[in-house]
């Protein structure tokens, strides 16, 4: 069954007019968080449990090993056709001021690694994971990804007390930031900025 795609989780990004003011209350931020989570969970929810990706739109591509990690890093790829993207752009045209030209196909990559929950070399405790991937995500991505030349925080929101309920689950302890990453690309391409 084809996944229902929404307007937010795409490579075309989110236009600044679509995000609340930095002074927004938790209640004003909740609709954006709900929309993002409502799209993101089904988007990654069809990732296969292992490397056999024959029944999933996520296709296993390769596994990397790193001296600093006991766990391999698996790389998966998901493609969304140009037709599907044009349908999304047409359906949500009033919400997508940034989609000024024809919507194009998207290719997404996902990295997955499963680590022992331990504060020791070549793995990480849950607290270390939260620090690296929630509190200091941009810095961690810069340390891990050679092509990230710089990161700049642009905006963050106070999400204290925000709860998002989807189905039978309630999501809490939110962090919402807008950070810009500059990627250096090989010649003849120029640096790209990703907000």
N, C-alpha and C positions, 0 to 999 in steps of 0.2 A: 504494500500500500504506500502511495506517495505521501511524503510528509507535508503537512500544511506549513508553509513558510510565512513568517510575518515580516514586518518592515525593519526591525532593529538589528538582528544578528546577521550582518552582511559586511562584505569588504568595502561597500560604499560608505560605511561609517554612519555616525549619528551627527546630524547637523547641530551646531551649537544652539540653534533656536529650539531644539527638541529637548534640551535638558533644563531642569529647574535652575533658578538663580542660586548662587552659592549660599545665600542666606535662607534658602528654603527650609521649611520645617520637615520633620520626618513624614508627616502626612502628605506633604507636597512631593516628596521624593518617592514615596511608596508606589505610585502608578508606574513610574519608569522602571523601578526595580522589579515589579510584578511582570511588566511586559518583557523585560530582558530575560528573566528566569523562565517565563512561560515559553519563550522561543528557544532558549539555550538547552533546557533539559531534554526536549524531544530531539533536538539537533544532535546531541552527543549520546542520547539514550539508545541509539541503534548501533553503537560501537560493539563489535564482537568481544566476547570474554577472552578469547585467545587470538592466535594469529590466523586461524581459518576464517576468512572474511567472505566466503562464497555467498552467504545469505545476508550480507549487509552492504549498504552503500559506502561504508568505510572500508577501504581496501588496505590490507597490510602491505607496506612497502619495504621496510628494513628494520633491523635492530642495531643499535649502536652500543658499544661497550666503552666505559670511561674508567680510567684508573681510580678516580675518586669515588666511584659508586660500585657497590656489589650487585646492583640490579641493572639489567640491560634497559635501554630506552627504546621502546618500540615506536615506530613512526607509521601512522595511517594517513590515508588521503581520501577525501570526499569531494566529488565534483557535482556542481549544480549547473544544469544546462542553461544556456542563454534564454531558451523559451520559458523555462521556469522563472528566471529572473525578470524577464519582461512581464510575465503575469503578475509577479509581486509588485513591480514598479507601477503597473497599471492599476492594480487593486488599491494601492496605498499612495497614489500620486499626490493627494492633498497633504500627506504626512512626510513626503520625501523631497524637500526643496533641494537637497544636494544631488539628486539624480537628474542631472540636466541633459544628459545624452542617453542614447540607447543603453539599456542595462545589458551587461555582458555576463558570460559564464563565470562561475567562481570555482576556484580550487582551494580547498581547505586542507591544512595539515594538523594533525594532533599527535602530541608526544605523550606516551604513557610509560610509567615505570612504577613498580610496586616494591616498596621498601619495608624492611623490618623497622618497627617502631622502637628505636633505641638511640640514645645519645652516644654514639660511638663512631669511629671512622668508617667510611664507605656506606653509611646509612644516615638516617635522621629520626629524631623523636618527633612526635606530633607537634610539640611546641616549636621545634626548629623549623618544621615545615610551615607552620602558620607564620612565623617570623619572615621566612624567605619568600613565600608565595602570596601571603595576604598583606602583611605590613610593609614589606620592602620588595614588592614584585618587580618594579622597574629596574632597581639596582641588581636584583638576582638575574633577571633576563639579560641585562648588559654583561654581567660576569659570565653567563653561560653561552651567549650568542655573540660570536666574533664580529658580525656585521653591525651590531648596535654601536654607533659612534657616540651617542649622547641621549640622555633622557631629561625631560623638563616637566616638573609638576605644573599643571595649568589651573586645576580647580579640585576641590574636594568638598564633601558634604558631611554634615553631622547626621549620622544615621542612628543615633542613640535611641533605643526603644523601638525601632522599626521591626515589625513582624510581617512577613509575607506568607499567606496561607495558600497553598496549591494542593488540591485534593485533600489527602489526610495528613499532609506534612506542613509544619510551620518552620519557616526559615528565619533565623535571627542572627545577631552579631554581624551586621552588614558593614562593609567598607565600600564607598563609592568615590572613585577618583577619576579625574581626566588627566592623563599623562601623555606627553608627546615623546615618541622615540624617533631618532634619526638613524637611518640605516645607510651604511656605505655599500655601494654596489660596484661590481667590476666595470672597468672601462668597456664601452663608451657610455655607459649609463651614469647618471648623476645620483647624488644622495636623495633618498626618499624620506619624507616625514610622515609618520603615522600618528594621528592624534588618538 
